[in-house]
Amino acid sequence: MNTPAEPPPAVRPYGDTSDDGMVQLSFTLPLPHGPLAEAAALQLARRMGIERPLLVHARPVGTEFGFFVVYGAVTHRVELDSVDVLEREYPLLSAQEVDETLHHGLGRELVVVGACIGTDAHTVGIDAILNIKGFAGQKGLEYYHSMRVVNLGAQVAVADLVRRAVSERADAVLVSQAVTQRDAHLTNVRELSAELDVAFTGRPRPLLVVGGPRFDPGMAAELGADRVFGRGTTPDDVASYLAHALTCGRAAATDDRSAV
């Protein structure tokens, strides 16, 4: 059996030959397509650290913008010992293992309320995690016997989601955000976190789990979320996290509904 090679201490992009640093960059400038816009695109590439940039594609976007593709070698390299990686701190469980963990840890159904908030109408992400059909060959959370899922769909106001979380006595609130213009996804999550804090004053707040292609998983604390998932997240990832978080620390703080 071949032993995997040790990674080098630093890396550069690979284009035509090893370590040549070649990259392809695309962007739009608020200039009509023409000689000035093309020259500005090349100057921008140079200032970004691209050596000998080549303008390989340029076309107008309407009458006031230009779209450009630049090819060249970057001067930078990445020192791998300086790269921070958020490691998964919980085991990845099967659906049966999740059900058994929650059955023994909670003794009742885990209640999940999910939505796309604000003006976001993109339900693909939240449906992939919650709907029984799931994603990437994995069943969504509706499939789990240990969970009760309330999917509110798209364009849900933050206040409405919080009220539903209270009325459903949610253990977890799941939010998917694809609309990111002007950092709307960050603003919406911070607002949701603050309103959950107020609504659940004096009692355990539901886990706030956020996902979307533009989120940085390392921003959870900054956003007031318990967990942030990025692109490629599967239902198993989320289910395993919920089982871990609610039976290894949060369960003790959750009210015993069966006693009510």
CORPE-V809075 format. One record per residue. N is the residue number from 1. PSI is psi in whole degrees, 0 to 359 (999 if undefined). OMEGA is omega in radians with two decimals (* if undefined). Layout:
n->(N/N)
psi->(PSI/PSI)
omega->(OMEGA/OMEGA)
This chain:
n->(1/2/3/4/5/6/7/8/9/10/11/12/13/14/15/16/17/18/19/20/21/22/23/24/25/26/27/28/29/30/31/32/33/34/35/36/37/38/39/40/41/42/43/44/45/46/47/48/49/50/51/52/53/54/55/56/57/58/59/60/61/62/63/64/65/66/67/68/69/70/71/72/73/74/75/76/77/78/79/80/81/82/83/84/85/86/87/88/89/90/91/92/93/94/95/96/97/98/99/100/101/102/103/104/105/106/107/108/109/110/111/112/113/114/115/116/117/118/119/120/121/122/123/124/125/126/127/128/129/130/131/132/133/134/135/136/137/138/139/140/141/142/143/144/145/146/147/148/149/150/151/152/153/154/155/156/157/158/159/160/161/162/163/164/165/166/167/168/169/170/171/172/173/174/175/176/177/178/179/180/181/182/183/184/185/186/187/188/189/190/191/192/193/194/195/196/197/198/199/200/201/202/203/204/205/206/207/208/209/210/211/212/213/214/215/216/217/218/219/220/221/222/223/224/225/226/227/228/229/230/231/232/233/234/235/236/237/238/239/240/241/242/243/244/245/246/247/248/249/250/251/252/253/254/255/256/257/258/259/260)
psi->(132/135/129/138/145/138/150/161/336/153/152/161/154/125/268/321/159/134/23/348/13/134/161/129/132/144/167/139/146/56/142/143/131/185/319/315/320/320/322/322/317/321/321/316/317/319/340/3/22/121/141/55/142/131/102/348/137/135/155/150/98/212/350/359/158/142/136/147/124/142/133/182/130/150/349/159/161/122/116/332/355/0/126/130/128/106/144/123/11/155/148/117/155/169/319/319/323/313/316/319/315/325/315/327/324/325/19/177/142/129/122/128/125/156/163/125/166/222/5/120/11/100/1/316/310/324/323/327/322/317/148/331/333/214/142/38/7/137/146/177/337/339/336/131/338/3/145/120/132/107/110/352/215/161/49/128/145/316/322/321/318/316/320/323/322/312/328/352/56/143/333/142/121/131/131/134/119/333/118/4/135/32/35/326/324/317/316/318/319/319/317/315/316/320/327/320/317/313/331/27/131/3/161/130/143/152/135/112/126/144/154/160/340/4/145/118/339/0/8/309/319/326/351/19/159/330/141/127/141/198/150/2/138/163/323/321/311/315/318/320/314/316/318/310/326/353/355/55/312/334/323/334/353/138/147/97/333/344/352/999)
omega->(-3.14/3.08/3.13/3.14/3.08/3.11/3.11/-3.14/-3.14/-3.12/2.96/3.10/3.12/3.11/3.13/3.13/-3.09/3.04/-3.14/3.06/-3.04/3.12/3.02/-3.04/3.08/-3.14/3.11/3.06/3.12/3.12/3.04/-3.14/-3.14/-3.09/-3.14/-3.13/3.14/3.11/3.11/3.12/3.13/3.11/3.09/3.14/3.12/-3.13/3.08/3.09/3.10/-3.13/3.08/-3.11/3.06/3.07/-3.03/3.12/3.08/3.10/3.11/2.99/-2.98/-3.12/-3.02/-3.08/3.06/3.12/-3.01/2.99/-3.09/3.13/3.13/-3.09/3.08/3.12/-3.01/2.98/-3.10/3.03/-2.99/3.14/3.10/-3.08/3.09/3.13/3.10/-3.11/3.05/-3.04/-3.13/-3.13/3.07/-3.01/2.98/3.12/3.13/3.14/3.08/3.14/-3.13/3.14/-3.13/3.11/-3.12/-3.07/-3.11/-3.11/-3.14/3.09/2.98/-3.08/-3.12/3.04/-3.09/-3.13/2.86/-2.98/-3.12/-3.13/-3.05/-3.14/-3.08/-3.08/-3.08/-3.10/-3.10/3.11/3.13/-3.13/-3.00/-3.04/-3.07/-3.14/2.98/-2.99/3.07/3.12/3.14/3.11/3.10/-3.03/3.08/-3.12/-3.03/3.13/-3.05/-3.06/2.95/-3.00/3.05/-3.12/-3.08/3.07/-2.95/3.03/3.13/3.09/-3.13/-3.12/3.13/3.11/3.12/3.12/3.14/3.10/3.11/-3.07/3.13/-3.07/-3.01/2.97/-3.10/3.04/-3.13/-3.11/3.03/-3.14/3.06/3.12/-3.02/-3.13/-3.14/3.12/-3.14/-3.12/3.13/3.12/-3.11/-3.11/3.10/3.11/3.13/3.13/-3.13/-3.13/3.05/3.10/-3.12/-3.07/-3.09/3.09/3.10/3.12/-3.08/3.08/3.07/2.98/3.05/-3.09/-3.01/3.10/3.11/-3.03/-3.08/3.13/3.01/-3.11/3.13/-3.08/-3.03/-3.09/-3.14/-3.11/-3.07/3.13/3.06/-3.14/3.06/3.09/3.12/-3.12/3.11/3.13/3.14/3.10/3.11/3.11/-3.07/-3.14/3.14/3.09/-3.13/3.14/3.13/-3.03/-3.05/3.09/3.14/3.08/-3.09/-3.08/-3.12/-3.13/-3.13/-3.11/3.13/-3.04/-3.12/3.12/-3.11/*)
